[in-house]
Amino acid sequence: MATEPTATEIRAFLEGYGITSAVLSDAWIEEQRDFLVIPNVECVIGYPISSVTPMTEVLSGTGKDILILSCRPVVSVTKIEYVMGGDDEFPLNISNLQVLTEEGIIKAKSNMLNYPRTFVFMKGEKNIRVTYNVGWATVPGILKLAIKMLCAEQILGFIGARTGGGSISTQGHSRNYGTRGKYQDIRNDLKRQAQSLIGKYTTGIIGR
C-alpha cells in the first residue's frame, strides 16, 4: 500500500482551513487515504499505483498495425503471441514492434498485408495474448496531487458536517450550503480536478 502523500502533506494542501492534527488526526486521514481514496484511484487506472505490475491480457486483432492495451504507462512488453486454439501459440518477435509507452499502444513497424513476413495483428476474436509491465516504482507527482485533492475533499466533507450542515438562517442573512454541505463548491472543484489528473493514466478500455 502506498504511503504517499503523508497526512502532513495533505493538511499542508488545505492551507488556510485551520485543519491541524488537533482538529483531525493522522490516523483518520491515513485511513481515508489507504482504504478509500487509493483503492478508488487504482480501480480507475486498473493496477496498483506504487509498484511496477505484470499484466497479461488477451486482445482481439483488428487486422491493423496497432493494439491498444488496457493500462498505461507501459514499462515494457515481455511477450506477445497469437493464440491459435487449444495450447497452440505463435510468438511474435518483439523487436519488430514499437511500444508507445505513455499511450499504452503496441505498433507494428510494418503494416504491409503480407503476414507472416511482417507483423500486422491479424483480425480475430481474442486471438492475441500480451504480457507486459505497467506502472511505476514510486507514485508520480501528478497522481500524488490527485490523491491529495481527493483526501482533501473527504476531509472538508467530514469537517463541514461537524456543524450539522444544511442551511443557516439569521435575521437579515440566509446562507444555503447546498446538497453537499458547507464546502460544496471547493469539494466539487477538487474532485473534478483530481479526475482530470487521473485521466492521464486511463484508456477507453479501463478508465471510467
C-alpha positions as CSV (number, residue, x, y, z in Angstrom):
1,M,0.0,0.0,0.0
2,A,1.3,3.4,-0.9
3,T,2.1,5.8,2.0
4,E,2.2,9.0,-0.1
5,P,1.1,11.6,0.2
6,T,1.5,11.8,4.0
7,A,-1.1,13.1,6.4
8,T,1.1,16.2,7.0
9,E,1.3,16.9,3.2
10,I,-2.5,16.6,2.9
11,R,-3.0,19.0,5.7
12,A,-0.5,21.4,4.1
13,F,-2.5,21.2,0.9
14,L,-5.5,22.6,2.9
15,E,-3.6,25.7,3.9
16,G,-5.9,28.3,5.4
17,Y,-8.6,25.9,6.6
18,G,-7.1,25.6,10.1
19,I,-7.1,21.8,10.0
20,T,-4.3,20.9,12.5
21,S,-3.6,17.5,14.0
22,A,-5.7,18.5,17.0
23,V,-8.7,19.0,14.6
24,L,-8.2,15.8,12.6
25,S,-5.7,13.0,13.5
26,D,-3.1,11.4,11.2
27,A,-4.9,8.1,11.7
28,W,-8.2,9.4,10.3
29,I,-6.5,10.9,7.2
30,E,-4.4,7.8,6.6
31,E,-7.4,5.5,6.9
32,Q,-9.3,7.5,4.2
33,R,-6.2,7.6,2.0
34,D,-5.4,3.9,2.3
35,F,-8.8,2.3,2.3
36,L,-10.9,4.7,0.3
37,V,-9.0,7.1,-1.9
38,I,-6.1,5.0,-3.2
39,P,-8.3,1.9,-3.8
40,N,-10.7,4.0,-5.9
41,V,-7.8,5.5,-7.9
42,E,-6.4,2.0,-8.5
43,C,-9.8,0.8,-9.6
44,V,-9.9,3.6,-12.3
45,I,-6.4,3.1,-13.7
46,G,-6.5,-0.7,-13.4
47,Y,-3.4,-1.5,-11.4
48,P,-1.5,-0.6,-8.1
49,I,-0.1,2.9,-8.1
50,S,3.1,2.2,-6.1
51,S,4.8,-0.6,-8.0
52,V,5.5,-2.0,-11.4
53,T,2.9,-4.6,-12.1
54,P,3.0,-7.5,-14.6
55,M,-0.2,-7.8,-16.7
56,T,-1.4,-10.4,-19.1
57,E,-4.4,-9.8,-21.4
58,V,-5.9,-11.3,-24.4
59,L,-6.9,-8.9,-27.2
60,S,-8.8,-9.1,-30.4
61,G,-6.8,-8.3,-33.5
62,T,-8.3,-5.8,-35.9
63,G,-6.1,-6.5,-39.0
64,K,-4.4,-3.2,-38.5
65,D,-0.9,-2.4,-37.3
66,I,-1.8,-1.3,-33.7
67,L,-3.0,-2.9,-30.5
68,I,-4.3,-0.8,-27.6
69,L,-3.6,-2.1,-24.2
70,S,-5.9,-1.7,-21.2
71,C,-3.4,0.1,-18.9
72,R,-0.7,2.7,-19.2
73,P,2.1,3.8,-18.9
74,V,3.7,0.6,-20.3
75,V,7.2,-0.1,-18.8
76,S,7.9,-3.0,-21.2
77,V,6.3,-5.7,-23.3
78,T,7.8,-9.1,-22.4
79,K,5.8,-11.4,-24.7
80,I,3.2,-11.2,-27.4
81,E,1.8,-14.2,-29.2
82,Y,-1.1,-15.4,-31.3
83,V,-3.5,-17.8,-29.5
84,M,-4.2,-20.4,-32.2
85,G,-6.6,-22.6,-30.3
86,G,-6.0,-25.2,-27.6
87,D,-2.4,-25.0,-26.4
88,D,-1.1,-23.8,-29.8
89,E,0.7,-20.5,-29.7
90,F,2.7,-18.5,-32.2
91,P,5.0,-15.9,-30.7
92,L,5.8,-12.6,-32.4
93,N,9.3,-11.1,-32.5
94,I,9.1,-8.1,-30.1
95,S,12.0,-6.5,-32.0
96,N,9.5,-6.0,-34.9
97,L,7.2,-4.0,-32.6
98,Q,7.3,-0.5,-31.3
99,V,5.8,0.3,-27.9
100,L,4.3,3.7,-27.3
101,T,4.7,3.6,-23.5
102,E,2.7,6.7,-22.4
103,E,-0.2,5.9,-24.8
104,G,-0.3,2.2,-24.0
105,I,-0.1,1.2,-27.7
106,I,1.8,-1.5,-29.5
107,K,2.6,-0.7,-33.1
108,A,3.9,-3.0,-35.8
109,K,7.0,-1.5,-37.5
110,S,5.5,-2.5,-40.9
111,N,1.8,-2.7,-41.9
112,M,2.2,-4.5,-45.3
113,L,-0.5,-7.1,-45.7
114,N,2.0,-9.9,-46.2
115,Y,1.8,-11.8,-42.9
116,P,3.8,-13.7,-41.6
117,R,6.7,-11.8,-43.2
118,T,5.5,-8.8,-41.4
119,F,3.6,-8.4,-38.2
120,V,0.2,-7.0,-38.8
121,F,-2.1,-8.0,-36.0
122,M,-4.5,-10.5,-37.7
123,K,-8.2,-10.0,-37.3
124,G,-9.7,-12.4,-34.8
125,E,-11.7,-12.8,-31.6
126,K,-9.4,-12.8,-28.5
127,N,-6.5,-14.1,-30.6
128,I,-3.6,-12.2,-29.3
129,R,-2.1,-12.6,-25.8
130,V,0.2,-9.8,-24.5
131,T,2.3,-9.9,-21.4
132,Y,3.7,-6.6,-20.2
133,N,4.7,-4.5,-17.2
134,V,2.9,-1.3,-16.2
135,G,3.2,1.4,-13.6
136,W,5.9,3.0,-11.5
137,A,8.3,2.2,-8.6
138,T,7.1,5.3,-6.8
139,V,3.9,7.4,-7.0
140,P,4.3,10.0,-9.8
141,G,3.8,13.6,-8.8
142,I,0.5,14.0,-10.8
143,L,-1.2,11.1,-9.1
144,K,0.2,12.2,-5.7
145,L,-1.5,15.6,-6.2
146,A,-4.8,13.9,-7.3
147,I,-4.7,11.8,-4.1
148,K,-4.2,14.9,-2.0
149,M,-7.2,16.5,-3.7
150,L,-9.4,13.5,-3.1
151,C,-8.3,13.2,0.5
152,A,-8.9,17.0,1.0
153,E,-12.4,16.5,-0.5
154,Q,-13.1,13.9,2.1
155,I,-11.7,16.0,4.9
156,L,-13.7,19.0,4.1
157,G,-16.9,17.0,3.9
158,F,-16.2,15.5,7.3
159,I,-15.2,18.8,9.0
160,G,-18.2,20.6,7.4
161,A,-20.6,18.1,8.7
162,R,-19.5,18.7,12.3
163,T,-21.6,21.8,12.3
164,G,-24.6,19.9,11.1
165,G,-24.5,21.1,7.5
166,G,-27.7,22.3,5.9
167,S,-28.8,25.9,5.8
168,I,-28.0,28.7,8.2
169,S,-30.6,31.5,8.6
170,T,-30.4,34.5,10.9
171,Q,-32.2,37.8,10.9
172,G,-31.3,39.7,7.7
173,H,-29.0,36.9,6.4
174,S,-29.5,33.5,4.9
175,R,-26.9,31.0,3.6
176,N,-27.6,27.8,1.8
177,Y,-24.7,25.3,1.9
178,G,-26.1,23.2,-0.9
179,T,-26.7,19.4,-1.1
180,R,-23.0,18.6,-0.2
181,G,-22.8,20.8,2.8
182,K,-20.6,23.7,3.9
183,Y,-17.7,23.2,1.5
184,Q,-19.7,22.1,-1.5
185,D,-18.1,24.3,-4.2
186,I,-14.5,23.6,-3.3
187,R,-15.2,19.9,-2.8
188,N,-16.7,19.7,-6.3
189,D,-13.8,21.5,-7.8
190,L,-11.2,19.3,-6.0
191,K,-13.0,16.1,-7.3
192,R,-13.2,17.4,-10.9
193,Q,-9.5,18.5,-10.9
194,A,-8.4,15.1,-9.4
195,Q,-10.4,13.2,-12.0
196,S,-8.7,15.3,-14.8
197,L,-5.3,14.4,-13.5
198,I,-6.1,10.7,-13.1
199,G,-7.4,10.7,-16.7
200,K,-3.8,11.0,-18.0
201,Y,-3.4,7.3,-16.9
202,T,-6.6,5.9,-18.2
203,T,-7.7,4.5,-21.6
204,G,-11.0,3.9,-23.2
205,I,-10.7,0.3,-22.1
206,I,-10.1,0.7,-18.3
207,G,-10.9,4.3,-17.5
208,R,-14.4,5.3,-16.4
